[in-house]
Every structure is written in structure tokens, then in C-alpha cells.
């Protein structure tokens, strides 16, 4: 891909100057176990989405990160676009803009449309899906439909002010893929560039793979990254990434008791690094349980992710107070 298509540093910083401090969460309604259940026609749940994003609005959140899936486009492109538009209307009504994530190398490799599995009790993200899945990532002969999907979604919403940023590929190289995901990552950037969105493009740094990191850093308009570690690690990562002179967005953080609102949120605000933690409402994804949690365990005394129970009560009211103090809602 021609790097000249990338935003200049000046354009990226101008974008940054136009934004408020962006703070929010990765979002999936509590009634969905994965991306398919969130957006398939039979299980799309605008009532729950509206209610739960109301809780996000009430604590001052103004951005959410939302995962899509290629099979949704293949099954019903027009219906999928209508549901995405409806979703954006709901989020916008709460003063929240959306960051869409196109592909993902995490969790379950095999996806199928239709009824999704029930959660395995006590297991973190037991039903979350890779998109498009390891087999297809490693088979370029099947990428034609992926190009159609990427271009279709980006062209449909690429001039939409309700969409703030495109995260083209979550954690490329996860699931023991490593640099094998780089060819699809490169193509995905090319397809998205050809679609000429008004919003910036990115793919987040998340682990030490030199080939992937170099490509992501040299092709992303805005630098996005993940950091679930302690405050010293976050401070170090921010200072390192600031050397690239581009806006920073941490698209995943917060895992109790290591990465916390009390210890981290002030760092993001002080450095004007936009931040999006994992999870809003405890539900079918079961991300209140730690990574690698055994099946059947009781609710953890300290939640791993998420802020609210499904009926709106916060896990920790003190955390909500910290968030509101930083977003000006207190």
C-alpha cells in the first residue's frame, strides 16, 4: 500500500484538536454473546442498546468501540447497514460517537450465522468470534468477499459524522497467528483507503511483533493501542508512542485489580490520550470473569471488566464517582 495515502501528521493533529477528550468503553449489549448476536436481525436489541447507552451517557462517556463481523455483510448487506444506521442513531441520541472494528483475531475461530451458543457459565468471552477466522485469514483465495465487506461498510458510513474512527483489525496476530495475519492486514488498509473515508484509519498495537507493529505504526492515521498493565507501564507506553507525533487512543484497558480507574484515568486525561476500556454491562460475554477462568466458578468478588449489572446498578459506585469527576458529570 502506498504510504502517501496516509494522513499527514498535520492532518492527524488537526483532527485531534477538534475532538473533546474521548472517554468510553467497548460496547456490546448484555443480551448478546458476540458480534453476530448483536447485529443479526432476529437478535438485534435496540431497546437494550438504548437503555445501556443511557447509562454510558449518564457518566459522561462520548465514545464506544463496537465490533462487526464479515458474515453479517455476506448474509444480508442491506439489512446489516440498516441495523448499523439504527445503532448509530441510538448512540448519537446519547451524545456518543462510534468506533467500528472490522476484523478480529481473538477467541473462537469458527463462526456460523443463526442461533448463537449459550454462555459457558463462568467463562470469559466463551462465545466471542474471530472475523473472518484463522482459516480464511490464511487463505487469500477467499478474500474477495472480505474486500466487498470492507469496502461496503466503509463506503456506507465513511462520511458519517456519527462514526469517529475505523479500527480495521483488532489484535492482528492473536490466536498464535503472529505475522501470518500481516498480508490480510495490509489488504484491509488498502481496501479501506480506496473507500476514501473522512474518518481516520488505524489498527491497534497490542504485543511485541516487530513486523506487525512496524506496519501498524507506519500506516495508521491515528495511533491506537491496548494496555491492560499497571500505571507505570501505561505511562511508559504513552511516552514512547508520543514520539510518533500522532494522536493516541487506548482502545482497550482496565482489568481489575491491575488496571483501574483510580490509578489510570487521570493519566489518560493529563496526557490527553483518548481511552476506551473493556466492557459496560455484565451480560452474556461474561467478562466480569478473568481471562482463562474455569467453567462454573462463582461471580468473582472483584470483577475483571464491566461497570454495571444488567439492571443498571454499578459494580462499584466509587468507580462511577471517579469517572464522573473526570468527565465533568459529577
C-alpha positions in Angstrom: 0.0 0.0 0.0 1.2 3.5 -0.8 2.1 5.2 2.4 1.3 8.6 0.7 -2.4 7.8 1.2 -1.9 8.0 5.0 -2.9 11.2 6.7 -0.1 13.7 7.3 0.9 14.4 10.9 -0.6 17.9 10.5 -4.0 16.4 9.4 -4.0 13.9 12.2 -3.2 16.6 14.8 -5.9 18.9 13.4 -8.4 16.0 13.9 -7.1 15.7 17.4 -7.6 19.4 18.1 -11.2 19.2 17.0 -12.1 16.4 19.5 -13.1 16.7 23.1 -11.3 14.3 25.4 -12.8 11.0 24.3 -13.6 8.5 27.0 -15.8 5.5 26.8 -15.9 1.7 26.6 -16.0 -1.2 24.3 -19.7 -2.0 23.9 -21.9 -5.0 23.3 -25.4 -5.2 24.9 -25.8 -7.6 27.8 -28.2 -9.6 25.7 -25.6 -10.6 23.1 -22.8 -13.1 23.4 -20.9 -12.0 20.3 -20.9 -9.8 17.2 -23.4 -11.9 15.3 -26.0 -12.0 18.1 -25.6 -8.2 18.5 -26.4 -7.4 14.9 -28.4 -10.4 13.4 -31.9 -9.4 12.6 -33.6 -11.9 14.9 -31.5 -10.8 18.0 -30.7 -7.1 17.3 -32.0 -5.5 20.5 -32.3 -1.7 20.2 -34.3 -1.4 23.4 -31.4 -2.8 25.5 -28.9 -0.9 23.5 -30.7 2.4 24.1 -31.1 1.7 27.9 -27.5 0.7 28.4 -26.0 3.5 26.3 -28.2 5.8 28.5 -26.1 4.6 31.5 -22.9 5.4 29.5 -24.2 8.9 28.7 -25.0 9.5 32.4 -21.4 9.0 33.4 -20.1 11.3 30.6 -19.0 8.8 28.0 -18.8 10.1 24.5 -17.2 7.2 22.5 -17.8 3.5 22.2 -15.9 0.8 20.3 -18.1 -1.8 18.5 -17.1 -5.0 16.7 -18.6 -6.0 13.4 -18.4 -9.4 11.6 -17.9 -10.2 7.9 -20.7 -12.9 7.9 -23.3 -10.2 8.7 -22.5 -8.4 5.5 -22.4 -11.7 3.5 -25.8 -12.8 4.8 -27.7 -9.5 4.4 -25.7 -6.5 3.5 -28.7 -4.1 3.2 -30.3 -5.3 6.5 -26.9 -5.0 8.2 -26.5 -1.5 7.0 -30.0 -0.6 8.2 -29.2 -2.0 11.7 -25.9 -0.2 11.8 -27.7 3.0 11.0 -30.3 2.4 13.7 -27.5 1.6 16.1 -25.7 4.9 15.2 -28.9 6.8 15.7 -29.3 5.4 19.2 -25.7 6.1 20.2 -25.8 9.6 18.7 -29.0 10.3 20.6 -26.9 9.8 23.8 -24.1 12.1 22.6 -21.9 9.1 21.8 -19.8 8.5 18.7 -18.8 5.1 17.5 -15.5 3.5 16.5 -16.2 0.4 14.4 -13.8 -2.6 14.4 -13.8 -4.6 11.1 -11.7 -7.7 11.7 -10.6 -9.6 14.9 -8.1 -12.5 15.5 -9.4 -13.2 19.0 -11.2 -16.1 20.6 -13.3 -18.6 18.6 -12.2 -19.3 15.1 -15.3 -20.9 13.7 -18.3 -18.6 13.1 -21.8 -19.6 11.9 -24.9 -17.5 11.3 -28.1 -18.3 13.1 -28.7 -19.1 16.8 -25.6 -18.5 18.8 -24.4 -20.7 21.7 -25.4 -20.0 25.3 -22.6 -18.8 27.5 -20.5 -21.4 29.3 -21.0 -20.4 33.0 -18.1 -18.6 34.4 -16.0 -18.5 31.2 -14.7 -15.2 29.9 -16.0 -14.4 26.3 -16.9 -18.1 25.7 -18.8 -17.2 22.6 -16.8 -14.3 21.1 -15.8 -14.8 17.4 -12.8 -14.2 15.3 -13.6 -12.4 12.0 -13.1 -13.8 9.4 -11.4 -16.6 11.3 -7.9 -18.2 11.1 -8.7 -20.5 8.1 -9.8 -17.6 5.9 -7.1 -15.2 7.1 -4.6 -17.8 5.8 -6.4 -18.4 2.5 -6.1 -15.4 0.2 -8.3 -17.2 -2.3 -11.3 -16.4 -0.1 -10.5 -12.7 0.4 -12.7 -11.5 -2.4 -15.8 -11.4 -0.2 -13.8 -9.7 2.5 -12.9 -6.9 0.1 -16.6 -6.5 -0.7 -17.4 -6.3 3.0 -14.7 -3.8 4.0 -15.4 -1.5 1.1 -19.2 -1.9 1.5 -19.2 -0.9 5.2 -16.6 1.9 4.9 -18.3 3.4 1.9 -21.7 3.2 3.6 -20.5 5.1 6.7 -17.2 6.7 5.7 -18.7 10.2 5.6 -20.9 9.7 8.6 -20.1 12.1 11.5 -21.5 9.6 13.9 -18.5 7.3 13.2 -15.3 8.8 14.6 -12.6 6.3 13.6 -12.1 2.9 11.9 -10.2 0.2 13.8 -9.5 -2.1 10.9 -8.2 -5.1 12.6 -8.3 -6.0 16.3 -5.1 -7.7 17.7 -3.8 -9.0 14.4 -1.6 -11.9 15.1 -3.5 -13.2 18.1 -4.6 -16.9 18.3 -1.0 -17.9 17.5 -1.1 -16.2 14.1 1.8 -13.8 14.5 2.9 -12.2 11.3 0.8 -14.6 9.3 -2.0 -12.0 9.7 0.1 -9.3 8.1 -1.0 -9.9 4.5 -4.7 -9.5 5.3 -3.9 -6.5 7.5 -2.2 -4.9 4.5 -5.0 -5.6 2.2 -7.6 -4.3 4.7 -5.8 -1.0 4.9 -5.7 -0.8 1.1 -9.4 -1.6 0.7 -10.3 1.0 3.4 -8.1 3.7 1.8 -9.7 3.0 -1.6 -13.1 3.7 0.0 -11.9 7.2 0.9 -13.5 7.7 4.4 -13.4 11.1 6.0 -12.5 9.4 9.3 -9.0 8.2 10.3 -7.9 4.6 9.9 -6.0 2.6 12.5 -5.1 -0.8 13.7 -4.0 -1.1 17.4 -0.7 -2.1 18.8 -1.1 -4.8 21.3 2.0 -7.1 21.6 5.7 -7.3 20.6 5.7 -8.4 17.0 8.1 -6.3 15.0 6.7 -6.9 11.6 3.1 -6.1 12.6 4.0 -3.2 14.8 6.1 -1.5 12.2 3.3 -1.8 9.6 0.6 -0.6 12.0 2.7 2.4 13.1 3.6 3.4 9.6 0.1 3.1 8.2 -2.3 4.2 10.9 -3.5 7.8 10.7 -4.1 7.8 14.5 -2.1 5.5 16.8 -4.3 3.2 18.7 -3.0 0.7 21.3 -4.0 -1.7 24.1 -2.6 -1.6 27.7 -4.0 -3.7 30.5 -1.0 -3.3 32.7 -0.1 -1.1 35.7 0.2 2.7 35.7 3.9 2.6 35.2 3.5 0.5 32.0 0.8 2.9 30.8 3.0 6.0 31.4 5.9 4.4 29.6 3.8 3.3 26.6 2.3 6.8 26.2 5.7 8.5 26.3 7.1 6.0 23.7 4.1 6.4 21.4 4.1 10.2 21.7 7.4 10.2 19.8 5.5 9.5 16.6 3.7 12.8 16.9 0.2 11.5 16.2 -2.9 11.4 18.4 -3.2 8.4 20.7 -6.2 6.4 21.5 -6.0 3.5 24.0 -8.8 1.2 22.6 -8.6 -1.4 25.4 -7.6 -1.1 29.0 -9.0 -1.7 32.6 -8.7 -5.1 34.2 -9.2 -5.1 37.9 -7.2 -5.2 40.2 -4.2 -4.2 37.9 -5.5 -1.5 35.6 -8.1 0.7 37.4 -10.0 3.9 37.1 -8.4 5.2 40.3 -4.9 4.6 39.1 -5.1 5.2 35.3 -7.9 7.5 34.3 -6.1 10.7 35.5 -3.1 9.7 33.4 -5.1 9.5 30.2 -6.7 12.8 30.9 -3.5 14.5 31.9 -1.8 13.3 28.7 -4.9 13.9 26.6 -4.9 10.3 25.4 -8.3 9.2 24.4 -9.3 6.0 26.3 -11.8 3.2 25.8 -12.0 0.5 28.5 -13.3 -3.0 28.1 -17.0 -3.6 29.0 -20.0 -1.6 30.1 -22.7 -4.0 31.3 -22.3 -7.6 32.7 -24.0 -10.0 30.4 -23.6 -12.9 28.0 -19.9 -12.1 27.3 -19.2 -12.8 31.0 -16.2 -10.5 31.0 -16.6 -10.0 34.7 -14.6 -13.2 34.9 -10.8 -13.1 34.2 -9.1 -14.4 31.1 -8.8 -18.2 31.4 -11.4 -18.5 34.1 -12.6 -22.1 34.7 -16.1 -23.1 33.9 -18.7 -23.0 36.6 -17.0 -20.6 39.0 -19.0 -18.2 41.2 -19.2 -14.5 40.4 -15.8 -13.0 41.3 -15.6 -10.8 44.3 -13.7 -8.3 42.2 -15.0 -8.1 38.6 -12.4 -8.2 35.8 -14.2 -5.9 33.4 -17.6 -4.1 33.1 -19.2 -1.4 35.2 -22.9 -2.2 35.6 -25.2 -5.1 36.3 -27.9 -5.7 33.7 -30.4 -3.8 35.8 -28.2 -0.7 36.0 -26.6 -0.9 39.4 -22.8 -0.3 39.4 -20.4 -2.9 40.5 -18.5 -0.2 42.4 -20.2 3.1 43.0 -16.8 4.7 43.9 -15.6 3.9 40.4 -18.6 5.7 38.9 -17.7 8.7 41.0 -14.2 8.7 39.7 -15.4 8.5 36.1 -17.9 11.3 36.6 -15.3 13.5 38.2 -13.1 13.1 35.2 -15.8 13.6 32.6 -17.4 16.6 34.4 -20.7 14.7 35.2 -20.3 14.9 39.0 
